[in-house]
Amino acid sequence: MDNTNQNADPATGQETGERLFTQEQVNTIVQDRIAKEKAKYEKQIADMKAEVSQREKRLEAREKLTEKGLPAELADLVRLDDDKAFNTSLELLERTYKQSHQDPSEKGTAARHSYIPKGGKAADYDPVREAMGLD
């Protein structure tokens, strides 16, 4: 038995072998296809907008880091989720970077070395070299 709907041509009395649809069925099929395509393209547009937004935030992070005198490469460490996380991570990076790259004369040698010998030569002092008699 054939699953396709075959209709007889009433004028000739022969079967045409073609499936016939009502206008409602055609409209439903077309609307379903249009809806699927529209959803597909809306998702692509949303993805592209998100990607552009991410790039803009990363560019903004690079610009702000450069303005603050920090390397632009740190932009990869900035959180781009939302504005609050963005600003918080920028501030944290700035504080941390500036603390770790502070001039030793500003920090004092005690901050860099936990032990200062009696001679007070913390910058030049190397206990391994002293123990081996190389100083």
C-alpha positions as CSV (number, residue, x, y, z in Angstrom):
1,M,0.0,0.0,0.0
2,D,1.3,3.4,-0.9
3,N,1.5,6.1,1.8
4,T,1.3,9.1,-0.5
5,N,-2.1,10.6,-1.1
6,Q,-2.9,10.1,-4.7
7,N,-5.9,11.8,-6.2
8,A,-7.7,11.0,-9.3
9,D,-8.1,13.6,-12.0
10,P,-11.9,13.9,-12.3
11,A,-11.7,15.0,-15.9
12,T,-9.7,12.0,-17.2
13,G,-10.5,9.5,-14.6
14,Q,-6.7,8.8,-14.2
15,E,-4.6,9.1,-11.0
16,T,-2.1,12.0,-11.1
17,G,0.3,10.7,-8.5
18,E,0.8,14.1,-7.0
19,R,0.1,15.0,-3.4
20,L,-2.3,17.9,-3.0
21,F,-2.2,20.4,-0.1
22,T,-4.8,22.8,1.0
23,Q,-3.9,26.5,1.3
24,E,-3.9,26.2,5.1
25,Q,-1.4,23.3,5.0
26,V,0.8,25.3,2.6
27,N,0.6,28.3,4.9
28,T,1.5,26.3,8.0
29,I,4.5,24.6,6.3
30,V,5.8,28.0,5.0
31,Q,5.3,29.7,8.4
32,D,7.1,26.8,10.2
33,R,10.1,27.1,7.8
34,I,10.2,30.9,8.1
35,A,10.1,30.6,11.9
36,K,13.0,28.1,11.9
37,E,15.1,30.3,9.7
38,K,14.2,33.4,11.7
39,A,15.2,31.7,14.9
40,K,18.5,30.6,13.4
41,Y,19.4,34.1,12.2
42,E,18.3,35.7,15.4
43,K,20.7,33.4,17.3
44,Q,23.5,34.2,14.9
45,I,22.9,38.0,15.3
46,A,22.8,37.6,19.1
47,D,26.1,35.7,19.0
48,M,27.7,38.3,16.8
49,K,26.5,41.1,19.1
50,A,27.9,39.3,22.1
51,E,31.2,38.8,20.4
52,V,31.4,42.5,19.4
53,S,30.5,43.6,22.9
54,Q,33.3,41.3,24.3
55,R,35.8,42.8,21.9
56,E,34.7,46.4,22.8
57,K,35.1,45.6,26.5
58,R,38.5,44.1,25.9
59,L,39.6,47.1,23.9
60,E,38.2,49.4,26.6
61,A,40.2,47.4,29.2
62,R,43.4,47.8,27.1
63,E,42.8,51.6,26.8
64,K,42.2,52.0,30.6
65,L,45.2,49.9,31.5
66,T,47.4,52.0,29.1
67,E,46.0,55.2,30.6
68,K,47.0,54.0,34.1
69,G,50.5,53.2,32.9
70,L,50.0,49.4,33.0
71,P,50.8,46.9,30.2
72,A,48.0,46.3,27.8
73,E,48.7,42.5,28.0
74,L,47.0,42.6,31.4
75,A,43.6,43.1,29.6
76,D,43.2,39.3,29.4
77,L,43.0,39.3,33.2
78,V,40.1,41.8,33.4
79,R,36.7,40.4,33.9
80,L,34.3,41.4,31.1
81,D,31.1,40.0,32.6
82,D,29.5,43.3,33.7
83,D,30.5,46.8,34.5
84,K,31.0,46.3,38.2
85,A,33.2,43.2,37.7
86,F,35.0,45.1,35.0
87,N,35.9,48.1,37.2
88,T,36.6,46.0,40.3
89,S,39.1,43.8,38.4
90,L,40.8,46.8,36.8
91,E,41.3,48.4,40.2
92,L,42.6,45.2,41.7
93,L,45.0,44.7,38.8
94,E,46.2,48.3,39.1
95,R,46.9,48.0,42.9
96,T,48.5,44.6,42.6
97,Y,50.7,45.5,39.6
98,K,51.9,48.8,41.2
99,Q,52.7,47.1,44.5
100,S,54.7,44.4,42.8
101,H,56.5,46.8,40.5
102,Q,57.2,49.5,43.1
103,D,60.7,50.9,43.2
104,P,62.8,49.2,45.9
105,S,63.9,52.5,47.3
106,E,60.2,53.3,47.9
107,K,59.4,50.0,49.5
108,G,62.6,49.8,51.6
109,T,64.9,46.9,51.5
110,A,63.2,45.2,54.5
111,A,60.1,44.6,52.5
112,R,62.2,42.7,49.8
113,H,64.4,40.7,52.2
114,S,63.3,39.1,55.4
115,Y,66.8,39.1,56.8
116,I,69.2,42.0,56.9
117,P,72.7,41.3,58.1
118,K,74.6,43.6,60.5
119,G,76.5,45.2,57.7
120,G,73.2,46.5,56.3
121,K,73.9,45.3,52.8
122,A,70.6,43.6,52.1
123,A,70.6,44.4,48.4
124,D,74.0,42.8,47.9
125,Y,73.8,40.1,50.6
126,D,73.5,36.5,49.4
127,P,73.8,33.9,52.2
128,V,74.7,31.1,49.8
129,R,77.6,33.1,48.4
130,E,78.7,33.9,52.0
131,A,78.5,30.3,53.2
132,M,80.6,29.2,50.2
133,G,83.2,31.9,51.0
134,L,82.6,33.6,47.6
135,D,82.1,37.1,49.2
